[in-house]
Amino acid sequence: MNLDFSFMDWNLVSSFVLKGLLFSVQLTLIAMVGGIALGTVLALMRLSGKKWLAVPAAFYVNTLRSIPLVMVILWFFLLIPLLIGKPMGAELSAMITFTVFEAAYFSEIMRAGIQSVPKGQVYAGYAVGMTYRQTMQLVVLPQAFRNMLPVLLTQTIILFQDTSLVYAIGAYDLLKGFEVAGKNFNRPVETYLVAALVYFVICFSLSMLVRRLQKKIAIIR
């Protein structure tokens, strides 16, 4: 079989691939921000010491971490429209699903980050008259975010890779863009090879940046 990449040009990228790349990046950023926010709340619930908060949060995290992402994507896409009585669309469904799913993973990262902050910092906050909320908001969480930043970014890179799973509900992501291009030019093998290369270049480059950031944080410590 002869491979022919001559059809790969800017017209192909702008017509098929760019739209998918933009959605993959958008989905990654939305799921990252929403997942970290919700994950932080879940982490604080699990560390609150109150059973009525810790148990539901633990159930949420452990349940979602035990289910394949593609199944969660299909559940949200197929079941939520039945509950609300109208379709959500593949893109909106993907955004909600990834935010809810990634929150379980970001929660464990944030919980580890919070626990990495010495308890003396918490006692110091209480000593100057801060409440639990103020201590967490002003003392603990900023340090936890700094400690866990490389891990949070690494999870975000994994999240970007996982966005390719939205093919299951027909959302137009980066991989879908290459797939459509391959069908239009009757060159599926070449387009999938280029897609793999693009994912590798993006993720490897981001991994190198995270590694440099990790070294800088280690020096600050």
Disulfide bonds with the S-S distance in Angstrom:
none
